[in-house]
Structures are given as structure tokens and as C-alpha cells.
Amino acid sequence: QVQLVESGGGLVQSGGSLRLSCAASGFTAYGFTLENYAIGWFRQAPGKEREFVSCINYSDGSTYYEDSVKGRFTVSRDKAKNTVDLQMKSLQSEDTAVYYCAAEPGPNRFRMSAGRSPSTFSSWGQGTQVTVSS
């Protein structure tokens, strides 16, 4: 499994910005590289189920976003650092949640709705708290 560590969460006022980062390691088992993976961002608010936010094909950089974050969030990867970042702008109170990154083989898996389900990702980070104050 891939080891993932998130960073960059915190407290921000409504309308503000935060940048989350996900550092990956341990992906060379079985001859894999990160380019074999899709890296997803998910979030879980108190009392709610974990939900999909965004995903990136680590190989070609293609991306997918959940409707409520389109135009506000941008996911990107840095191949030299083995990281995937989530730039979040125009944050709203509804964005308050613990944010997780996850990895799963199949870089284009997010093109189907089933491939965006949290239950289909096997490697997870520990999560980072994002709190947006109104």
C-alpha cells in the first residue's frame, strides 16, 4: 500500500484560501510507480459520510471535481516531490471538514462514478482538519 501524509489544514475565514498537500511514499512495491495511481481528495464533516472532492490521474495530470468545488478548488501534482496538492479558494463554512487524500491503482478510475467512491480506495492518509469560520 501507498503511505500518504496530508498537511496544510487550519482555520480560515469565509472567502479565504488554503493549500493542502499530500506526500506519497511506499508506492514502489510490486514495481509500481505513482503514475499507476489515481490520487483522490475526500472530506468528512461531523455526522456526515465521507465524500469525494477531487481526483487526479498522476500520469497525465487529468482531473475531476465534485460540482460544489468546481472553479474554487484546483488539484495538481508535483512529480519531482511525489506530492499532490489541493488549492482551495473562496472557502465557505460548508467546506469545513477533515480532508483526506487517498490512492488507488487505475489512474483513470475517476471517470466512472464507482471509481470515485471512497470505498474503492485502499490507501489513506490520516486526514487534516479544515475549519472555515463565517
N, C-alpha and C positions, 0 to 999 in steps of 0.2 A: 504494500500500500504506500501511497504518497503521504509524506508528512507535510502538513500545512500549518502556518502560523500567521494569524492576522494581526495587524496593528493599525493605529491611526484613529480609533474611535474617540469619542469625547462628547462634551456638552457644547452645543452651538445654538445661537438664537435663530428663530424662524427667518428664513431668507438667506441664511448663511451657507457656508460650504465646508466640506470635509473631504479628505482623501484617505481612503482605506488602502492598505497594501496586504497582499497575501504572498508569503515566501514559501516556495516549494522545495522539497528535498526528498531523497529516497525513491525517486522515480526510475532509477536505472536498473531496478530489479527486472529480471526476465528480458533484458535487452531493450526495455522501453526508453523513450525519451519523452519529454513533456509534449513534444509535437504529436504524440499519440493520444493526447488527452484533450477533453473539454474541461475548462475551469469555470465553475459557476459561483455566483454570489447569491446567497439566500438571506432571509431575515425572519426573525420570530419576535413578535410583540407579545407582551404579557397576556396570557389567556387565549392566544391565537395559535393556529398551526404555523409551522414553518412554511414560508412561501418563496417562490422563485423571484429573483430580481433581475439578473442579467447573466449572460454566459459568453464565453469567447472560445473560439477554435484556436488553440495555441499555435497550430501550424500556420494557418493563413491569416489569422487575425480577424476573421469574420465574427460578427457579434449579433446578439439578440437581446431585446429588452422587454420587460414586462410593461404593459401600457402605461401604468401610473408614473413610471420613471423616465419614459422616453422624452428626450430633449433636456432632461435635467441631469441624468447620470451618464457617465462615459466609462466603459471598461477598456483596459488596454493591457498589453503585456510587454515585458522587457526581457528579451531572450538572453541577454548577457547576465542578468541578475536572477533569472528564474523567478520572476515575480509577476503578479497580476494585480493591477490597481483598479480601484473603483473611485472615480472622481464624482462627488455628489455636490450639486449646486441647487440653489433655490429650495433648500430643505424646509420641510413642513413638519408640523407636530405628528402627522400620520406616518412619518418616516422613522419615528422613534422605535427602536428595536435592537436586539442583538443581531449583528451581521456575521454571517459565516461564509467562508469560501469552501468549496468542495471540488474534488477532481474525480473524473471517471474516464476510462478509455473510450475512444469513439469521439473524435474531435468535432464531428458534425451532428452529434446526438441531439443538440438543442433544436434542430429544425423540425422535430416532431414533438408534440406536446408531452408525450410519455417520457421523452428524453430530458424534459425539464423538471420532472418530478423529483423532490428531494429523496424519495425512497430508492431512486435508481442511482444515486451517487454513493460510493463506498468509502471515500476518504474525505475527512472533515477536519477543519481547524477547530480551535477551542472557542472561537467567537470573540467579537469585540462590540462593546456597547456604544450605541449612538443615541444621544438624547437631544431632541430639538425642543427648545423652550419657546412658548408662544408669547 
